[in-house]
Amino acid sequence: MDYIETWKEVIQRPSDFFRKMPTTGGYNDPLTFAALSYLIYGLLSGLFGRGIMGGMYGYSGFREFGFATAIGTAIVAPIAGIISIFIGAAILFIIYKVLGGSGTYEGTVRFMSYATAVMAVYWIPFIGWIFGLYEIYLYIVGGMFVHDVSMVKSAIAVLLPLVVIILLTVIAAMFFVSSIFSAIF
């Protein structure tokens, strides 16, 4: 697997890439690609001060940025990233099935792994956020081809977990605020 060529194809021609991407064949190539993307992110975010925790502290627990933080984040980022791919793929797989998708869990892991291409540039301030939005688009396109659903259904599958998380956060915040007010008054 040539990381740079694969990266360019995912970023520049996602529809072509995901249309041609095998949905079977094991997890090795896609997870290796994802691990490299997370490794690049961990090293560069640690070196240049963005940090995995939004610029405060890296996973490594170091308070200052530099070589030690870069090494710490480079070790933790791929591990945490791969775990999140497996969990996220399980959630998306179930949603796609409910929406009538015909893809497999393996195919879901594969498209999510290749969508991590954005992580190689995610560490760059401002540009990273743009690529974060682009990653959502990559998920939608990848899911559309892997699960053989329309773009609308794929967008629903990808955005539904986000909407649920936002709603749960709002509900939790309302309970928190109401408990503070009831304790004060």
N, C-alpha and C positions, 0 to 999 in steps of 0.2 A: 504494500500500500504506500503510495506516495502522498504524504500529508499535504504538501503545498498544492499539488494538482487537484486533489480532492477538495481541499479548502476553497480554491478558486472556483471550482465548478459548483459547489454548494452555494457560495455567496453570489456568484454571477449568473448562474442558470439553474435556480432551484427546481423549477418545473421539470426541466430535462433530467436533472440529476435524480430526483425522486421517482420519476417515471421509469427510469432505467435501473434504479437501485433494486438489487435482489431482496426479497422479503424473507428469504431463508438463507441458510449457509453458515449459521452460527453467529455468535456474539463477538468473536475475537476482533475482527477488523473494525466494526463500528465502535466498540468499546475502547480499542486502542486509539482510534481517532479522537474520541471524547476525552480520554485520559490525557492525550497530548494537548488538546485545546485547554483543558483545565490546568495542566502544568504550566503552559505559557501564561495563562491568566494569573496563576499563583505567583510565579516568578516576577512578572512585570508589575503586578499590583503591589507586591511586597517591596520591590525596589523603588518604585516611583510614588509611593505614599498613598495610593488609593485604599488599599487594604480590603480584605474580604468583608469586613464589617462596616463598610461604607466610609472608610477613611479614619476610623477611630483606632481599632485594634485588629490585628490579623488573627486568624485561627490559632496561630502559634502562641498567642498570649503576650508577645513582646509589645512594649509601649512605644517604641521608636521604630521607624521604618529603616530599612537597609538590608544588608545581606542576610542577617539572621532571620528577619521577618520574611524575606523572599524565600529562604529555604523552608521555613515553617509552613508558609502558605502553599509552597510548591508541593509539599508532602501531603498536606491535608486537603487541598482543593480537589485533586483527582479522586481521592477516596470519597469525600463527601459528594462530589459531582456524580460519580458512578452510582452511589447509593440512591441519590435523588432521581437519577434516570430510571432505575428499576421501580422505585415507588411511583413516580409520575407516570411511567408507562402502564403500570397496573391500573391506575385511576383512569387514564385516557382510554385504555383498552376497554374497560367496562362501559364508559360513556359511549364510545364508538359502537359497541355492540348494541346498546340500548337504542341508538339512532339508526340501526340497521347496517352497520359496517360489516364487511366480510373479511377484514384483515386478521392477523394473528398478533399475539403478544410479542413474539420475536420481531415481527415487522415494525411494531410500535417502538420497541427498544431501538431498533436500527435507525428509524427516521429521527427519533429524539437524540440519538448519539451524534448523528451527522449535523443536526441543527446546532450543536455546541460549537460549530465553527465560529460563531460570533464571539465566543469567549476569548479568542486570540486578540480581539480589539476592544473587548468590553471594559478593560481597565483604563482606557483613555477617557478623561473627563469629557462630559457632554456627548462626544461621539459614542461612548459606551451605551448611553441611554437610547440613542437612535438605533444602535445595533441590538439592544435589548428588545425594542419593538419589532425589529426585523426578525428576531428569533421567534416571536409569536407568529409572524407571517410564515416562517419556515416550518413551524409546527403545523399550521393550517394546510400548507401545500403538501407537506409530507404525509399527513394524515389522510388527506383527500385521495392521494394515490395508493397508499398502503391499504386503506379500508374501503376504497372504491365508493366514496360518498361525494356529494356535491360540496362545493366550497362553503356554502352556507352551513351545512351540517357539520363540516369540519371546523368551521369557526365557532359554532355552538359548542362542540366537544372541547375545543381548546380553551374557550373563554368561560365556560360554565364553572370550572373549579375556581377561577379567579373571582367571579361574581359571588360564589358561595363564601370564599374566604373574606371578601370585603363585607358581606352581610353579617357574617359571624363576628367580625371585628367591630362593626358598628353596634351590634347587640351587646357584645361584651363591654364595650365602652359605655353604653347606656346603663348597664347594670352597675358598672364601677362608679359612674357619676351619681347615679341614684343612691348607691350605698354611702357615698361620701356626704351627699345632702341629707340623707336620713340620720347619719351620725352627727352632723353639725346641728341640724334643726330638730 
